[in-house]
Amino acid sequence: MKSWCKNLLVAGLSLAALSACSSNDVEEEPVSELKEINATVFPQINWDEKVGSGVGDYYSRLRPAVRYGKIFVADRYGEVTAFDEASGDKVWSQDFSELFRDNVLAKNKGARLAAGVTVAQNKVFIGGESGLLGALDANTGEVVWYALAGGELLSAPTVADDMVVVNTGAGALEAFNIDTGAKVWSYDNGLPNLTLRGTGAAAYEGGGFFVGTADGKVAVVIKQNGQPAWEQAIYSPSGGNEFSRMADVDMTPLLIGDNLYAVSYNGNLVSMEARTGRVVWTRKYSSFNELASSGVQLYLVDDHSRIYAIDRRNGLEMWSNSELSNRAVTSPEVFGDYLVVGDFEGYLHFIDRADGKLVGRIEVDSSGLYGQPLVVDNKIYVQGRSGKVAIVTLP
């Protein structure tokens, strides 16, 4: 498995340095084979459709969105489709890349969508590797506006009132007017020499955008003016080479009450005071996945696809599961009494939240599942690399 080497973004390093990936210890670890389980839940696919050509083997954080009675799905090549949530019938479809064949995006092979889908204020927001940020009408699919950000868009846009914010691959958080697409401000954090390929979306609360950075920090940027309220390192990079000093926070800070939780690659899981950034506790974990939570438990999938439940009050580990190690497991999501994750062979796994045991699985898309499952109204929405989108339920 080259689960992290293929996701590296190299800036200013020689090809020889990149070749070190091939000899890294991660390469030596085997992919866990799926073993027979004592299943107690039996998931089933209630509906599925195919949208465009999917994302192939490319890095992507595209996943479905459900709102306004519709299911919104996009593929890498610019197709955005809305389905009726109740019937599953197609409502509209828009080939976003067709709009740009004769302009600046043509040389970049169209939209190359990798970020979204975010749906709010009757608009559908998507972003791409070319820096494209687009807003479509949620009812008709018509393009409302589009803009070019200052770097790749690899995580979902964040909507806050009259503003939509994107975290670019160039290390800047950029804000755009939600109705016109005009740029409002940009907060530039810069980049270290070597980072993981990917960025985390910002979380919004109380007039501030909470965002992770590529140098191991969480920052709060004030919505009104784009200035930082505070920055706090959750891990201080160390080591003798660029690889060991990578400390990306490639996830969306998780806000719960007065605290936020964040995790870095090669670094730490932390609890922080949301108002001040003061670190409450810290534990050694390495991850580029989103966190999930329920009650006092945090759920984390680390960079080797090991799964953990952690007491968010003190950081103590409650259980762990390594049965899916190195299977490129997705970010976790809570579904009732279970935790659900996908893997690179297209299986959706159900884990008992009480003890961490695997209790059910279903194959959804043999091309692989890559994005965090979405749970809405006792339904699980997942998207595969082939472009297949499916609803999974428990009978």
N, C-alpha and C positions, 0 to 999 in steps of 0.2 A: 504493500500500500504506500502510495506517495501522497498521503492525505493532506500534508501541509506543504510539502515542497511545491506541488503544482499550484498552490494558492499564494505563493510568495510574489510580492511586487518588488522588483529590484530597481534601485535608484543609485547610480554612481558606483556600482560595484562591478568588478570584472567578471567575465564569463567563467573564469577559473574558480572564483569564489562561489558562484552559483552551483558549480559542479560538485561542491562539497555535499550538496543534498543527497547525492547518490550513495554516499558512504555514511550518512547519518544513521544513528541507532534506530530511528523510527522505521527505517527500511527493513530492519531485521525482524521486526515483530510481526507474527503471523496474523492474518485475518481470522477472527473466530468463526468457526463453522456453526451453523444453526443446529441445535440439538433438540430432540423431542422434549416437549414440555408437558406438564400436567395441566392442561388447559381447563380453566373454569369459566372463561368467557369466549364467545364465538362470534366475532365481528362479521359483518356482511356489507357488501357494497350495494347501496340503494340506488345510486345514479352515477353515471359517468359520461363524459364527452371528451373530445379531443379538440384542442385549440392550437391552430397553426402547427409549427414544427417543434414546439417545445424550446428547450434551452441547450440540448445536446450535452456535450461534455464541458461546456463553458461554466465559469463561476457565475452564480446567479442567486439572488434572494427574492426573485419573483414568487409570489404566492397569491392565492385567491383572496378576495375581499367580499364580504357579505353585508349589504346595507340597502335600504330603500326597496326591499322586496326583490333584490336581484343578487346574482353571483357574478362578480367581475373577475375576469381572467385575462392574462396577457402572455404572449410568447416573446422570445428574444428578438424576433425579426419584425416586430411592430404590430402584430395582430392583437387587438384588444376586443374582447367579446363579453357581452352581458347576457346572462340567462335568467329566466324567471325563477325565483327561488322556490315557488310552490310546484310548478309544473316541470321545470327543467328545460323548457323550450327556449330557443335562442330569441332574444329581444332585438339586439343589434350587434353588428360587428364592424370594426374600423381598422383598416390597414394603415397604421400611423406612418410607416416608412414611405408609403407612396407619396406623401405630401412633400418629401424632401429630395426627390430624385435629381432635381436641377439646382440645388443650392449647396450650402456648406456641408451638409451631412452626407452628400452623395459620395464623397471621397472616403468617408468612414463607414461605408456599406450600410447606410440606413440608421435606424434607431438604436440597434443593439441593446434592447431593453434588458436591464438587470435589477432595477429598483422599483419596488411597489408590489402590489397595487394598494394605494391609499385612497379611500373614498370619504369625502366630507363636503358639506355645504353644496350638495348636488353636483359635485365635480369628481372626476376620476383622475388621480395624479399618478404619473409614471415617470421613470427616469432611465437614462441609458449610459453606456460606456462612452459615448461621444459627448457627454455633458448635457444632452437633451433633457429638459424638464417640460413635460406636457400636461395640460389640463383639458379633459374632455367633459362634455355634458353627460351627466349620469343617466339622463332619460333618453337621449338620442344617439350618443356617441360622437356627436360633432365636436370638432376641435374648438375650444374656447380661446386658448392661447398657447404659445410655446416660447421657451427661452433657452439660452445656452448658459450653463453654469461654468465655473472656471476649472472644472476637473471632472473626472469620471463620477457617475452616480451609481453607487453599488448597494445602497440601503434605502429603505422606504422613505419618501417624503413625510414630514411631520406638519400637521395643520394646527394652527392656533389662531382662532378668531379670523382676522383679516390678513393672515400671513401664512405662507407655506415655506418651510425651511428644509434644506437638504445639506447633508454632510458629504463633502466632495472628497475624491481620492487625492486631491492636491493639498489636503489639510485645512480646508476652510469650511466654516459653517455659513451658508448663504441664505438670505431671506428674500422672498419675492412677494409682491402684492397678489393676493389670492384672486382678485378679479381681473387684473390686467397683465400679470406676469412681469411687471417692472421690478427691477432689483431695488431692495430697500436698504440693505446693509450686508457687510461681510465681516466675519470674525475669523482671522487667519491665525492658525496655531502652528503652521510649519510641519515639516516631516523629518524624522531621522533618516539616516542613510538607507536603512533597510526596514521594510514593514511587511506585514502580511497583506495579501491582496484582499481588500475588503474594508468596509467602514461600518460603524454602528449608527443606526438612526438615533435622532435626538428624542428625548422624552420632554413633554411640556407640562409645567404645573406652576401656578402662582406667579405668572409673569416672567418665568425663566425657562430657557431650554437647557436641559441637562444632557451633556454629550461626552462620550469617551474619545480620547485622542490616541494617536499612534505612538506617543512616547510615554504611555502608561499613566495618564491623568484622567480625571473627570473634571469638567469645567461647567459652570453655569453661566449662560449668556443671557443678558437682560433683553427681553423682547423689544422694549421701547427703543433702544439705541444700539444694540449689537455689542455692547461692552461686557466684559466678564465681571461677574459679581465675585466669584472665587474660582480658584483652580486648586486641585489637591491630587498629588501623586498617590496612586494606590500600589505602585511598585516602582522602585528605583532601579533602572537597568544596570546590570553588572556583568562581568565576564570578559574573556580575552578576545572575543571576535564579535562581528556584527550579528551573527546568528544568535549567540547567547544573550545579547543585549536587547533583542526584540521584546517589546512589552505592550503590544497593541491592546487597547480596549476596544474590541470590535463588536460590541453588543450595546443594546440600549439600556442605560441605567434603569434599574427597577425601583420605582418609588412606592413605598408602603408606609402610610402614615407620616411620621416625622423623619423617617430614615430612607436612605437609598442603598441599593446593593449593586455592586459591579465586580467584574472579574476580568483579569488581563491574561493574555497569552504569556507563557513563561513566567508567570508572576503570582498574583494573589487574588483571593476572593475577599471583599471587604464589606463591612457595614459602616455607613457614614451618616452623620447628621445632615439632612438635606439643606438646612438653613445656613450652616456654617462650613460644611465640608470636613468637620472633625471626624477622624477615624475612630469608630467605636470598638471594632475588633477586626482582626485580619487573620486569614488562614491561607496556607499554601495550596493553591490549585492553579492549573493552567487550562485556559479555555478561550475559544473565540465564538462560542455559542451564546444564545440568549438564555437568561434564567427564567424559571417559572416558579410559582409559589402557590401555596394553599395553607391556610391556618398559620402555624408557626414554622412550617417547612419551606425551605428553598430547595429547588431541584436544579442540578447542574450536570451537563454532559461535558467531560473534559476533552482535551485534544487527542486522546486515544480512545474516545467513545465509551469511556467508563462513566457510569451514571451514579449520582450521589444524592442523598437527601440530607440536608443540613439544617440544624435548628437556627433560625434567623435571629434568635435572641442572643445567642452566645457563640455561634459558629461551630458548635460541636456536631460531629458527623453522626447521623442516626442510622443510616444503612448505606451500603454501596453494592453495585452490581457490575461485574466485569464480563458477563456472558456475551456481550455484543462488542467487545473490544476490537478496535480498528475496522469497524464496519461503516465508517463515515456516517455515524448516527447524527440525525438532525437535532436541532434544538428541541427541548421537551415542551410538552403542553399538558395541562391538567384536564382530565375528562372524568368527572365524577370521582369515584374512588380509585381511579387509575391515572397513570402517567402514560402518555403515548409519544412514541418516537418512530421515525422512519429510518431506513438504511439504504445503502448503495445498491442493493439487489431488489429494492422496491417493496420490501415488507414493512408493514406497520405493526409495531409491537405494543402490547398492553402490559404494564407493570403495576403490580399492586402497590399503592402508595404507603401501605402500612408496614410492609417488610421488604419491598424491593424485588419480589419474585416475579418472573415472567409468567403471565397467566393466560396470554392469548396472542395470536398473530394472524395476519391476513396479507397475502400478496396483492398489491394494488397495481403496480406498474413495473414490469421486469426491467425497464430501462433505468430504474432507480428513483428513490425519493430524496430530495435534497433540501427542501425548505421546511421550516417549522410548521407542524399541523395547525390548522385553525379550528377552534371549537366555538360553535354558535348553536344555541338551542338544542343541546343534546345530539348534535351532528358534528362529525369530524370532516373537514374539507382538506384534501391533500392534492398536490400537483406533482406529476412525475416529469422526468427529463424528456420524455417523448411528446409532452404537451397534454397528456391525459390528466383530467381533473375529475375527482371522484368524491362522493359523499359516503362515509363509512359510519355505520351505527351499530349498536348492540341490540339484538332482538329482545 
